[in-house]
């Protein structure tokens, strides 16, 4: 984590993020102008959120025994890098990224998405 990073819960409550904070499905990650955050999800997926970004973790579930799961993230503004973990490797159809104009299906890879828009 670097700079001003806020976590917004589904009920609209905002809190300053600190390293090691748990992020729940439906949380929004908001980064300031010179800020960024990285997260590692339970399946090993890495998400790096760039400056001036808004990212919603809309859905995430993972069973470490069966390696079954799914995720849906929505990038409203800014940039995000994703390196997919076990879900992307074992169930690539279960990983999706939304933007205001597109839905991206992931096939297990390392990629960057950038959105220039209003939240």
N, C-alpha and C positions, 0 to 999 in steps of 0.2 A: 504494500500500500504506500502511496505517495500523495501528499497534499490533502485536499479537502474531498473526502469520500463520505457520502451519506447513504444510509439504508432506509428505504421507505417501506413500511409494512402495508398489507392489503387494507388496513383500516385508516391509512393516511398518516400514521405516526412516523416521525422522522427521528433518526438517531445517528450520531457520528459513528462511523465504522472504525474499528480498531483491529489490528492484526489478530487473527484467530477467531474472529466473530463467526458465528454460524449464520448462514444465509438460507432462508426457508423458501420453498416454492411460493410464488406470488410476490416475493420481495422485489423491489426496484433498487438497482445500484445507480447512484448519481455521482458523477465525478466533476470536479471543478476544472477551471481552465488549465492549470498546470498540474493536474492530478491524474492518478491512475490506480488501478487495483488489479490484482490477480487472484484467482480462486482455483482450487483443485477440488473437484467434486468426488464423491465416493467411488465412482467407477474409474477414476484417474483422468478424467477430462480436465484440461486446463483452459480457463477463460481469462483473457487479459483485456480489461476494459480501458480504453484510451481516454485522453483529456476531453472535457466537455461532452460527456456521453451519458446516455440514459439507457439502461438495459433492464428488461424485466425477465426474471427467471420464472416463466409461466408454469412449467411443469418439470418435475424431476422425480423419478423413482428408479431404484436399483436394488436388486436382490443379489447379494454377493455369492450366494450359494449356487444359484442357477445362472447368474450373469445376465438375467433378463431385466429389462428396464426401458425407459424412454425419457426423452427430454425435449422441451420446447423453450427456446429463448426468443425474446423479441427485442431487437435493437431499434430503439425509437430515434436516437440521435447519436452521432459520434462514430466511434470505431470499436471493433472487437476482434480479437484473435482467438481462435479456438483450435486446440489440438485434441482430437477426440480420444476418448478412453475406451474401456471395454464395451460400452453400449454401441459406440460407433463401429467397433471391430466385429462384434458378434451379431448385432441387430441394426445395421446401418439405416434401415427404413424408419427406425424409431427416433432418429435425431433430426430435429428441424430447427431452422432459424427463420424468423419472420422479420421483415422490415415493413414500412408503410406501403410499399409497392410490390413486394415479392415474398414468396415463401421458398426457402432453399432446402432441398433434401440433401443430406450429407451422406457420403459413402466412405467414411473413415479416413480422415486426412488432417492436414494442417492448413488453415486458411484464414484470411482477414476479410471482414465485411466493414464497409464504411457507409454511413448514412448522413446526408446533409439535409436536415429537415427539422421541423418544430415538433415537440412532444405532443 
